[in-house]
Amino acid sequence: MLTGIYSLQTEKEYRATASFFITESEKPSNALMGYASMLGVDSPSNIESLLQNVLDSYSIKLNIAKQFETDFENSINEYIQKNPNRNTQEHILDYIISSKLKLHENFNFSINKNNLFELSYISNNKNYTTMILNTYLDQIIAYNESLELSAEKNIITIVDPPRTPLKKHKPNIILNLVLSFIMGCFASSLFIIIKHSILNQNKT
């Protein structure tokens, strides 16, 4: 019962996904090697390995935070009032990344065995789920244009574009109710067994 009530009170979360392939040249360019060194990658064998570091880098998170800064003006003003010593642009962007967009924990990516990149983002705002993923895709293109990571102009081929989720990702009320019922049955059975054991001991 408590689990069910908790599920109804918990803030809804939505999840969007996107997937794409990378078009790469046979050999990494000098610009690719230079940027790999800047990211701390010793010897990138292909663009996929470098792109993993780009997606995981703090710099791409900063670029995304800058694009959503105006969306959080009121929250930023409150943050500055509470933290007057953290009013620089760097502090504000870090606040957006960590507390508002939560990119460290809510954005994820993986690569399957066919080298298909799969991105996902979770938010309590269903529109942000697609907006953030589209911004990541735009950033990949922008990185390629400015750093010439690939000789290919169209560095990515999108297979599944981000779509606004039609239903919430969490909480799963049905699953939580089922788990609550199972745990309730288990607790009741355990109580009966313990009570029966105590009664038998008292009789002896």
N, C-alpha and C positions, 0 to 999 in steps of 0.2 A: 504493500500500500504506500509506504513512504517513498519507494522508488518511483511509483507512478506519479505521486504528487510532485516529486523532484523533477521528473521529466516534463511535466506540464509547466512548471515554473522556470525551467532552464531556458536561457535565451537560444533562439533558433540559430543554427549555422547552416550555410549553404556551401556547396563545393562545385567548382567548375574545372574542366580539364581541357587540354589541347595537346595535339601531337604533331610532329613534323619530322622530316628528314633533312639532313645536311648534305648539300652538294659541295664536294671538296675537290681540290686539285691533288695531283699525285704527290707533290712535294710541298712542304710548307714554305711560304715566302719569307724574305728577310724581315718584313714587318711582323709576320706571324711569330717568328723566332724572337724578335725583340720584345713583343708584348708578352710572350710566354715567359721570358726572363723576368719581366716586371711583375707578373703574377706569381712568380716563384716556381714555375714549371721548368725543370731542367732540360728536357728534350721531348717536346710534344711530337708524337708520331703521326698525328693527324689533327684535323680541325675539331673532331668530336672531343678529343681529350682536352683541348684548350677551351672549347665552349663550356664544358663542365665547370671549369674554373671561373669562367666569365659569369655563368649563372649563379655560382656560389659566392661570387666576390661582393665585397661591400660597396664597390664603386657603382655597380648596376643598381643596388638598392638605393643609393644616394640619388641617382638619376630618376628613379621611380618616385621617391619621396618628394623631389622637387616638383614633379608634375601634379602631385596631389596636395601640395602645401596649402593652396587656397581653400580646399575642402574642409580644412580643420582650423580655420582662423580662430574661432571661438575657443576651441580646446587649447590651442597654442597660447592664446592670451591668458587663459586660466593657469596653464603650466608655468608661464613666465612670472605671473603674480606670486605663485607658490614657490618658485625657484628663481629668484631675481639674479642669481649668479650664473644661471644657465640660459642666458638669453641670446647667445651667439647663433649664427646660422647653422653651425655644426651641431650644436646642442638641439636645436629645433628639428633638424632633419633626422637626427638620431632618435628623438622622441617620436616622430612620425613612424619611423621604421620599426621601432621596438614596441610602442604602446598603441598606436592607432592602426597601422596596417599589419603589424606583427609578421613581417616578412620572414624573420628567422624561423618561426615555428609554423606558420600557416602556408608558406610556399614550399613546394617540393617538386623535384624532378627526378626522372629515372630514365634509363636507356635499356630497351629490351634486346633480345638476342639478334634482332634484325636491324639494330642501330636506329630504332625509332625513338626519338625523344618524346617523353610524355611529361607534361607539366600539369600541376594542380595547385589550386589556391582555395582556401576556406575563409569565409567571412560571414558575419551576421547580416551583411548587406548583400543581397543576391546580385545587385548590379556591379558591385565592386569585384566580384569573383571574375567576371568576364573582362572588366576594365583593366584589372591588374595583369591578367594573362596577355591581353592584347598589347599592353605597354611593354611587357617582357619581350614579346615577339618583335615589336618595333625597335626595342633596344638592341636586339641581336642584329637586325639589319643596319642600325646606326653604327654599331661597333665595326661591322664589316666595311661599311663605307668609309669610315674615318681611319681605320687601321689596316685596311686591305688584308683582312684575314684570309680571304679566298679570292682567286682570280674570277670566280663566278659572281656575276652581279646579283643574281637571285640565290643567295646563300642557303635559304631555307625553302622547303616545299611543304606547305601546311597540309596535313592529311585530315585532321579534325580541328576546325577552328573553335575557339571558346564559345560556348552557348550558355545563356542565362539558365540556371537550374530551375526546373519546374517544381521540385519538391526539396524539402530540407534534408540536410545530411545528418544533422544531430539536433536534438536527441531522438533516438529511435524508440518511440513510446511503446510500440507493440513488443519489441524485444525486451525492454526494461520491465514491462508488466509480466512477461513470461518468466524472466529471471526472478522477479520479485515473488511470483507464485511458487516457483521451484524452491527458492530459499525459505519461504514460509512453510512449505510442506516439510522440508528437511528439518527446520528448527522445531516444528511441532512434533515430528517423529522422535527427534533426539530428546525433547522434553519428556515425552511419554516413556521412552526407554529408561531415562534416568530416574523418573518418578517411580516406575515399576521396580527398578533395582533397589531404591531406597526403602520402599515398602516391604520388599522381600527381606532385606537386611533387618528391619525393625521386628518382623515376625519371628526371625530366628534369634 
